[in-house]
């Protein structure tokens, strides 16, 4: 999934019609950033990208319904892509566990991508670090089950978004350290100096396996368009400037 996110960021948005990318899955991705930094928009862009590949559908999980599409691009309004994205809104940790545990009973083609937005909203119900590990393990198990159903020509990727806080306590840092053991690739989102009528952020992707760490500047226009500029590759350790959560990384 790191490669899917890298492709989305490198292309400046979801792939165009007819752009096939194969069925690579790769390590699961943990998307980290503060409130309103664009995590949902990047998840949705990844969903659109995978929906264009001609594989299985995308399963997009969140605690509450989206009020509007997080991107306003031509791809975002393509009905052929949108109908392949299944939005489901388990309202509690218990219901989320129930949905994931019943995944083997679902009919139809196996999802090619499993997305979870707002992980912190579920974890806030259970502050014990082992609950974070339990949920991460169940998400991995569900993605593995979907991959098995899809067969050798398919596979199911996993991407999870977690909102970070400016001041993280030891419990939050332990929770993150546990999540990083399960979700090996990580994309950090940080605010950057905005331009006129824009909000900007820096996205730094650690691929979770041998490969360069890459950084982009992402600017969101008032109409929801996303403009992306590559900044660098083969960077040093991004934890040096990623805020208080980074000190808890394993």
C-alpha positions in Angstrom: 0.0 0.0 0.0 3.0 2.3 0.4 3.4 2.1 -3.4 -0.2 3.0 -4.0 0.1 6.1 -1.7 3.4 7.0 -3.4 1.7 6.7 -6.8 -1.1 8.9 -5.7 1.2 11.5 -4.4 3.6 11.3 -7.3 0.8 11.6 -9.8 -0.9 14.4 -7.9 -4.1 12.5 -7.7 -5.8 9.2 -8.7 -4.8 7.5 -11.9 -6.5 8.4 -15.1 -8.8 6.0 -17.0 -7.0 3.0 -18.4 -3.9 3.4 -16.2 -3.3 -0.1 -14.9 -0.8 -0.6 -12.1 -1.0 -4.3 -11.3 -1.9 -5.9 -8.1 1.0 -5.1 -5.8 -0.1 -4.8 -2.2 3.0 -4.2 -0.1 3.2 -3.3 3.6 0.2 -1.8 5.4 0.3 2.0 5.8 -0.3 4.0 8.9 -1.3 7.6 8.0 -0.5 10.1 10.8 -1.3 13.8 11.2 -3.2 16.4 13.1 -6.9 17.3 12.7 -7.9 18.7 9.3 -4.5 17.9 7.7 -5.9 15.9 4.7 -5.8 12.3 5.9 -9.3 11.5 4.7 -8.5 13.1 1.3 -5.5 10.9 0.8 -7.4 7.8 1.8 -10.1 8.7 -0.7 -7.5 9.4 -3.4 -6.0 5.9 -2.7 -9.5 4.4 -2.9 -10.1 6.1 -6.3 -6.7 4.9 -7.6 -7.3 1.3 -6.7 -10.9 1.5 -8.0 -9.5 2.4 -11.4 -7.4 -0.8 -11.6 -10.2 -3.3 -12.5 -9.7 -5.4 -9.4 -12.0 -5.9 -6.5 -13.9 -3.2 -4.7 -12.6 -0.9 -1.9 -13.9 -1.1 1.6 -13.8 2.4 3.3 -14.6 2.3 7.1 -15.2 5.3 9.4 -17.1 5.9 12.5 -19.4 8.5 11.0 -20.6 9.2 7.4 -18.6 11.6 5.3 -20.5 14.9 4.9 -19.0 15.5 1.4 -16.5 14.0 -0.9 -13.0 14.9 0.4 -11.7 15.6 -3.1 -13.3 17.4 -6.0 -11.6 16.0 -9.0 -12.8 14.4 -12.2 -11.9 11.0 -10.8 -13.9 11.8 -7.6 -17.1 12.2 -9.6 -16.5 9.2 -11.9 -19.6 6.9 -11.1 -17.7 3.8 -12.3 -15.1 4.4 -9.6 -17.5 5.6 -6.9 -19.7 2.5 -7.2 -16.6 0.3 -6.4 -16.0 2.1 -3.0 -18.2 0.6 -0.3 -18.6 3.0 2.6 -19.5 1.4 6.0 -19.8 3.3 9.3 -19.5 1.0 12.4 -20.4 3.4 15.2 -18.3 1.8 18.0 -15.3 -0.4 18.6 -17.6 -3.3 19.3 -19.4 -2.9 16.0 -16.1 -2.5 14.2 -14.8 -5.7 15.7 -18.1 -7.4 14.7 -17.8 -6.2 11.1 -14.2 -7.3 10.7 -14.9 -10.7 12.4 -17.8 -11.4 10.0 -15.8 -10.5 6.9 -15.5 -14.1 5.9 -19.3 -14.3 5.6 -19.5 -11.4 3.0 -20.6 -12.4 -0.5 -19.2 -11.0 -3.7 -15.7 -10.2 -4.9 -13.0 -9.7 -2.2 -12.0 -6.1 -1.6 -8.7 -5.0 -3.1 -8.2 -2.3 -0.5 -9.3 -1.9 3.2 -9.3 1.6 4.5 -10.0 2.8 8.1 -10.4 6.5 8.8 -10.4 8.0 12.2 -8.7 5.1 14.2 -8.4 7.4 17.2 -12.2 7.7 17.5 -12.4 3.9 18.1 -9.3 3.8 20.4 -10.7 6.6 22.6 -13.3 4.1 23.9 -10.5 1.8 25.1 -7.3 3.4 26.4 -5.6 0.1 27.1 -2.7 -0.2 24.7 -3.5 -3.9 24.1 -6.8 -2.9 22.4 -4.8 -1.0 19.8 -2.7 -4.1 19.1 -5.8 -6.3 19.0 -7.5 -4.0 16.5 -4.4 -3.8 14.3 -4.0 -7.5 14.3 -7.6 -8.0 13.4 -7.3 -5.5 10.5 -4.2 -7.4 9.2 -6.0 -10.7 9.5 -9.1 -9.3 7.6 -6.8 -8.0 4.8 -5.0 -11.4 4.7 -8.4 -13.1 4.4 -9.5 -10.9 1.5 -6.1 -11.5 -0.2 -6.6 -15.3 0.2 -10.1 -15.0 -1.4 -8.8 -12.9 -4.2 -6.2 -15.6 -5.2 -2.7 -15.2 -6.6 -3.7 -12.6 -9.1 -5.2 -10.3 -6.5 -4.5 -9.1 -3.0 -5.9 -6.7 -0.4 -4.0 -3.7 0.8 -4.5 -2.0 4.2 -4.3 1.7 5.0 -5.3 3.2 8.4 -5.5 6.9 9.4 -4.8 8.1 13.0 -5.1 11.6 14.3 -2.2 12.7 16.4 -2.1 15.3 19.1 0.4 18.1 19.6 1.0 17.0 23.2 1.0 13.2 23.4 1.2 11.5 26.8 3.0 8.2 27.4 -0.1 6.1 26.8 -0.5 7.7 23.3 3.1 7.1 22.5 2.9 3.4 23.6 -0.2 3.0 21.5 1.6 4.4 18.5 4.6 2.2 19.1 2.4 -0.9 19.2 0.6 0.2 16.0 3.9 0.7 14.2 4.8 -2.9 14.9 1.7 -4.0 12.9 1.5 -1.3 10.3 5.1 -1.1 9.1 4.9 1.7 6.5 4.1 5.2 7.7 3.2 8.5 6.1 3.5 11.6 8.3 1.5 14.7 7.5 2.6 18.1 8.8 1.2 21.6 8.2 3.3 23.8 6.0 3.2 27.5 5.2 0.0 28.1 3.2 -0.1 30.0 0.0 -2.9 32.4 -1.0 -6.3 30.7 -0.5 -4.6 27.4 0.2 -3.8 25.0 3.1 -0.6 23.2 2.7 1.1 20.2 4.3 4.2 18.1 3.9 3.8 14.3 3.4 6.8 12.1 4.3 6.4 8.4 3.4 8.5 5.7 5.0 7.9 2.6 2.8 8.2 0.0 5.6 10.7 -2.1 3.5 13.9 -1.3 1.6 13.4 1.8 -0.5 13.7 5.6 -0.3 11.8 7.8 2.1 10.1 10.5 0.0 8.6 13.9 0.8 5.9 16.0 -1.0 4.3 19.3 -0.6 0.5 19.0 -0.8 -1.6 22.1 -1.3 -5.4 21.9 -1.1 -7.3 24.6 -3.1 -10.5 26.1 -1.8 -12.5 24.0 -4.3 -11.0 20.8 -3.0 -8.4 20.3 -5.8 -5.1 18.8 -4.6 -1.8 20.1 -6.0 1.3 18.0 -5.2 4.9 18.9 -5.6 7.7 16.3 -5.0 10.4 17.7 -2.6 12.9 14.9 -1.9 13.7 11.2 -1.7 16.1 9.1 0.3 15.7 11.4 3.3 17.1 10.9 6.8 15.0 9.9 9.7 11.7 11.9 9.5 11.1 11.4 13.3 13.5 14.3 14.0 10.9 16.8 13.1 7.6 15.0 13.2 6.4 16.2 16.6 5.9 14.5 20.0 4.4 11.3 18.6 7.7 10.5 16.8 9.5 10.1 20.1 7.4 7.0 20.7 8.4 5.2 17.5 10.0 1.8 17.9 
